């Protein structure tokens, strides 16, 4: 094999990634910096870090920097939940009210404003699968689309210093759903509710459960809900995109809430991680549930999770209400915890059918292509994730390197 070829990937072509993102994003000041990693056949073929982790202090980005991964927490929570499924702790078609009795008589929004909502009974019962596929009827406050999500904002249900998982579940019982469960797709706090269920079913806090059953087995020593004192000098700053494609500091790494252990353990978006740590998790998913001899999920369970679980095998545009940019909608369905590519041509982005992954609010992303035995991780810290087509451009560069 030529020296420039590793695991069927051209290194000459992979090394285009850094100059491309440097020229188009880092140098013009659209991104502070980034770290990225490409692995194939279980081997890390290429990894790099460019730009700055902290513009204000002029600190260079390093491969081992810690990033707020936001919604890339969701696949971790989903794996945790399915570990408990494998132990017979629940069934996917179980009604959620079996575990949260106050959710027995959930209603659907008709009209009005919080707290004076007019509602009607839901025509279906919310199941655990509805939570795992975002077809639950719940929403997010930051979507700013409806009177229901306005109530989420008013009650600070997307996370606040006083919120806990118990309080979230209690408050949600009092609010109407956007639609009857199973009838539409809407990105939501569903995975935070799954985090609550992981605690109820396991008898452990979400942080302790993750540590014992996922992070320690995979030697993910840099991933958690808090940036420890020994990690603080590696914690990247987070930025907000401003008009004119400039950056404004959104979260100072030396004053961040992540420096303290949170009261609200967000299974939907609370973790920090590194490209190498998250690679260990994604590589386990690529290898049928195990990494370096440590199995975190059964092979058949994982196969089941990465099928499209949307009704009648529909893709996201067919079922989605409102706009959302974490993943290209066309040609993508949703499995139990991540998006799943169902039609490559329809998606208008290069890839393989059966590929799965997800991204986070601060423009981080990952995907696993089982067909090509390929894992790609990209980390930066820019809100919102819809600012630039980073994921599509990265795919073109990575897949162009396959020989």
C-alpha positions in Angstrom: 0.0 0.0 0.0 1.4 3.4 -0.9 2.7 5.5 2.1 0.0 8.1 1.5 -2.7 5.4 1.9 -3.9 4.4 5.4 -6.9 2.1 5.9 -8.0 2.8 2.3 -8.0 6.6 2.9 -5.7 9.0 1.0 -3.7 11.1 3.5 -3.0 13.6 0.8 -6.7 14.2 0.4 -7.5 14.1 4.1 -4.9 16.8 4.7 -7.0 19.2 2.6 -9.4 19.4 5.6 -7.4 21.8 7.7 -6.4 24.2 5.0 -10.0 24.3 3.8 -11.5 25.2 7.2 -8.6 27.5 8.0 -9.1 29.5 4.8 -12.9 29.6 4.8 -13.7 29.9 8.5 -10.8 30.4 10.9 -8.8 33.1 9.1 -11.9 35.2 8.2 -12.9 35.0 11.9 -16.1 32.9 11.4 -14.8 30.2 13.7 -12.3 30.6 16.6 -10.8 27.1 15.7 -11.7 23.5 15.4 -10.5 19.9 16.1 -11.4 17.0 13.9 -10.7 13.3 13.6 -11.2 10.6 11.0 -11.0 6.8 11.7 -11.4 3.8 9.5 -11.3 0.1 10.2 -10.9 1.0 13.9 -7.7 3.1 13.3 -7.4 6.8 13.7 -6.1 7.8 10.3 -6.0 11.6 10.6 -6.6 14.2 13.4 -5.8 17.8 13.7 -6.6 21.0 15.6 -6.4 24.5 14.2 -7.0 28.1 15.3 -7.7 29.3 18.8 -9.5 27.6 21.7 -9.8 31.0 23.4 -9.6 34.2 21.3 -9.6 36.6 24.3 -6.5 34.9 25.8 -4.9 34.0 22.4 -4.6 30.3 23.4 -4.1 27.8 20.5 -6.6 25.0 19.8 -5.2 21.6 20.8 -6.3 18.1 20.0 -7.2 17.4 23.6 -9.4 20.5 24.2 -12.7 20.0 25.9 -15.9 21.1 24.1 -19.5 21.6 25.1 -21.1 18.8 22.9 -24.7 19.8 23.7 -27.0 17.4 21.7 -24.2 14.9 21.0 -25.1 13.9 24.6 -28.3 12.4 23.3 -26.8 9.3 21.7 -25.0 8.6 25.0 -28.3 8.8 26.9 -30.0 6.7 24.3 -27.4 4.0 24.7 -27.8 4.1 28.5 -31.5 3.7 28.1 -31.1 0.7 25.7 -28.6 -0.9 28.1 -31.5 -1.0 30.6 -33.8 -2.3 27.9 -31.4 -5.2 27.5 -31.8 -5.9 31.2 -35.6 -6.2 30.8 -36.2 -2.9 32.8 -38.8 -1.6 30.2 -40.3 -2.2 26.8 -40.3 0.4 24.0 -44.1 0.3 23.7 -44.5 0.9 27.5 -46.6 4.0 28.2 -44.5 6.7 29.7 -47.1 7.1 32.5 -46.1 3.6 33.7 -42.9 5.2 35.0 -44.2 8.8 35.4 -47.7 8.5 36.8 -48.5 12.2 36.6 -48.2 12.0 32.8 -51.3 9.7 32.6 -53.7 12.2 31.1 -51.5 14.4 28.9 -53.4 16.9 26.7 -52.7 18.6 23.4 -52.6 22.4 22.8 -55.6 23.9 21.1 -55.3 27.7 21.7 -54.4 30.4 24.2 -51.3 31.5 26.1 -49.7 30.2 29.2 -51.1 29.8 31.8 -54.5 30.0 30.1 -54.3 27.2 27.6 -57.2 25.6 25.9 -56.4 21.9 25.4 -57.9 18.7 24.2 -57.2 15.1 25.1 -54.3 13.4 23.3 -55.6 10.8 20.8 -52.6 8.4 21.5 -50.6 7.4 24.5 -47.0 8.5 24.7 -44.6 5.5 24.7 -40.9 5.3 25.5 -40.2 4.9 21.8 -41.9 8.3 21.2 -39.3 9.8 23.6 -36.4 8.1 21.8 -37.6 9.2 18.4 -38.7 12.8 19.2 -42.3 11.9 18.3 -43.5 12.5 21.9 -45.3 15.9 21.3 -42.8 17.7 23.6 -40.8 20.6 22.4 -37.8 23.0 23.2 -38.2 26.6 24.4 -35.4 27.8 22.1 -37.4 26.9 18.9 -39.5 30.0 19.4 -42.3 28.8 17.2 -45.5 28.2 19.3 -47.3 29.3 22.5 -46.2 25.9 24.1 -42.5 26.6 23.6 -43.1 30.1 24.9 -44.3 28.5 28.1 -41.1 26.3 28.2 -39.0 29.6 28.0 -41.1 31.3 30.7 -40.6 28.3 33.0 -36.9 27.9 32.0 -37.3 24.3 31.0 -34.3 24.3 28.7 -32.0 24.4 31.7 -31.5 26.9 34.5 -29.6 27.0 37.7 -32.7 26.0 39.7 -33.9 23.2 37.4 -33.6 19.5 38.2 -34.7 16.5 36.3 -37.5 15.9 38.9 -38.7 19.5 38.5 -38.6 19.2 34.7 -40.8 16.1 34.7 -43.2 17.7 37.2 -43.5 20.9 35.1 -44.0 19.0 31.8 -47.0 17.2 33.3 -48.8 20.5 33.6 -48.1 21.7 30.1 -49.9 20.6 26.9 -48.2 18.7 24.1 -47.7 20.2 20.6 -49.4 17.1 19.0 -50.6 13.6 19.9 -47.6 11.3 20.4 -46.5 9.4 17.3 -48.2 11.7 14.8 -45.3 14.1 14.1 -41.6 14.7 14.7 -40.4 17.6 16.8 -37.0 18.1 18.3 -37.5 18.3 22.1 -36.6 17.8 25.7 -37.6 14.1 25.2 -34.0 12.9 25.8 -33.8 14.8 29.1 -36.9 12.8 30.1 -35.0 9.7 29.1 -32.2 10.8 31.4 -34.8 11.0 34.2 -36.0 7.5 33.3 -32.4 6.2 33.4 -32.1 7.4 36.9 -35.5 5.9 37.9 -34.8 2.5 36.3 -31.1 2.2 37.5 -31.3 3.8 40.9 -28.2 5.9 40.1 -27.8 9.5 39.2 -27.3 10.1 35.5 -23.7 11.2 36.0 -22.9 8.0 38.0 -24.7 5.8 35.6 -22.8 7.2 32.6 -19.5 6.9 34.5 -20.0 3.3 35.5 -21.6 1.9 32.3 -20.2 3.9 29.4 -17.3 6.3 30.3 -15.2 4.0 32.5 -15.5 0.9 30.3 -14.5 2.9 27.2 -11.8 4.8 29.1 -13.5 8.2 28.3 -11.6 10.0 31.0 -12.4 13.5 29.6 -16.2 13.3 29.3 -18.7 14.3 31.9 -21.2 16.9 33.1 -18.5 19.1 34.7 -15.0 20.4 33.7 -12.8 19.2 36.5 -10.1 21.5 37.9 -7.4 19.4 36.2 -9.1 19.9 32.8 -9.8 23.7 33.0 -6.8 24.8 31.0 -8.0 22.6 28.1 -11.6 24.0 28.1 -12.4 25.9 24.9 -14.4 29.2 24.9 -17.8 29.2 23.2 -18.9 31.9 20.7 -22.1 33.3 19.3 -22.3 34.3 15.6 -23.0 38.0 15.2 -24.2 40.0 12.1 -21.4 40.4 9.6 -20.0 36.9 10.5 -18.2 38.1 13.6 -17.9 36.3 16.9 -19.0 37.3 20.4 -18.0 35.4 23.5 -20.9 33.4 24.7 -19.3 31.3 27.5 -16.0 32.2 29.1 -14.2 29.0 30.0 -12.8 30.6 33.2 -16.3 31.6 34.4 -18.4 28.9 32.9 -21.3 27.1 34.7 -19.5 23.9 33.5 -16.8 24.4 36.2 -19.4 23.3 38.8 -21.3 20.1 39.0 -24.8 20.9 37.7 -28.1 20.3 39.5 -29.7 19.7 36.1 -28.1 16.6 34.6 -29.2 17.1 31.0 -29.3 13.9 29.1 -30.3 16.0 26.1 -27.3 18.4 26.1 -25.2 18.5 29.3 -21.9 16.8 28.5 -18.4 18.1 27.6 -16.0 15.9 25.7 -12.9 15.8 23.4 -12.5 14.4 19.9 -10.6 11.4 21.1 -13.0 10.6 23.9 -16.1 10.9 21.7 -14.2 8.8 19.1 -14.0 5.9 21.6 -17.8 6.1 22.0 -18.5 6.4 18.2 -16.0 3.7 17.4 -17.9 1.3 19.8 -21.1 2.1 17.8 -19.3 1.5 14.5 -18.0 -1.9 15.8 -21.3 -3.3 16.8 -21.3 -2.1 20.4 -17.8 -2.8 21.6 -14.4 -1.0 21.7 -11.1 -2.6 22.8 -12.8 -5.6 24.4 -15.4 -3.5 26.3 -19.0 -4.1 25.2 -21.5 -1.3 26.0 -24.5 -2.5 24.0 -25.5 -5.7 22.2 -25.0 -6.0 18.4 -28.6 -6.7 17.6 -29.8 -3.9 20.0 -27.5 -1.4 18.1 -28.7 -2.7 14.7 -32.3 -2.0 16.0 -31.4 1.5 17.2 -29.9 2.5 13.9 -33.0 1.6 11.8 -35.4 4.4 10.8 -38.1 4.3 13.4 -40.3 7.0 11.9 -43.8 5.7 10.9 -44.0 4.1 7.5 -40.2 4.6 7.0 -40.8 8.3 6.3 -38.0 10.8 6.3 -37.8 13.9 8.6 -39.4 16.5 6.2 -42.5 14.2 5.9 -43.1 14.2 9.6 -41.3 17.2 11.0 -43.1 20.3 12.3 -41.2 23.5 12.4 -37.6 24.1 11.2 -34.5 22.5 12.5 -30.9 22.4 11.3 -29.0 19.7 13.2 -29.1 17.4 10.3 -30.1 17.7 6.6 -33.7 16.6 6.6 -34.1 15.1 3.1 -33.3 11.4 3.0 -32.8 11.2 6.7 -35.0 9.3 9.1 -34.6 9.0 12.9 -33.6 5.9 14.9 -33.5 5.4 18.7 -31.2 8.4 19.5 -29.7 9.6 16.2 -30.5 10.5 12.6 -30.2 7.7 10.1 -29.5 8.2 6.4 -32.2 6.4 4.3 -31.7 7.9 0.8 -28.2 9.2 -0.2 -29.4 10.9 -3.4 -32.3 12.6 -1.7 -30.1 13.9 1.1 -27.9 15.8 -1.5 -24.9 15.0 0.7 -22.3 12.3 0.0 -22.5 9.3 2.3 -24.0 5.8 2.7 -27.4 4.5 3.4 -27.5 3.3 7.1 -25.0 5.9 8.2 -26.0 7.5 11.5 -24.9 10.4 13.8 -25.9 13.7 15.3 -24.7 17.2 16.1 -24.8 19.8 18.8 -25.9 23.4 19.3 -22.3 24.7 19.2 -21.6 23.2 15.8 -20.0 19.9 16.9 -21.0 16.8 15.0 -20.2 13.1 14.4 -21.2 10.4 12.1 -20.6 6.7 11.8 -20.8 4.9 8.4 -21.0 1.1 9.1 -20.8 0.4 5.3 -17.4 2.1 5.0 -16.3 1.3 8.6 -15.8 5.0 9.0 -16.0 7.4 12.0 -15.8 11.2 11.8 -15.8 13.6 14.7 -15.8 17.5 14.3 -15.6 19.9 17.3 -15.8 23.7 17.4 -17.7 26.1 19.6 -20.1 28.3 17.5 -23.8 28.9 18.3 -26.0 28.4 16.3 -25.1 25.2 14.6 -27.0 26.4 11.5 -24.5 29.2 10.9 -22.5 27.5 8.1 -22.7 24.2 6.1 -19.7 22.8 8.0 -21.0 19.3 8.2 -21.8 19.0 4.5 -18.4 20.4 3.5 -16.6 18.1 5.9 -18.4 15.1 4.4 -17.3 16.1 0.9 -13.6 16.3 2.0 -13.7 13.0 4.0 -15.5 10.9 1.4 -13.3 12.4 -1.3 -10.4 10.7 0.5 -11.8 7.2 0.3 -9.8 5.1 -2.2 
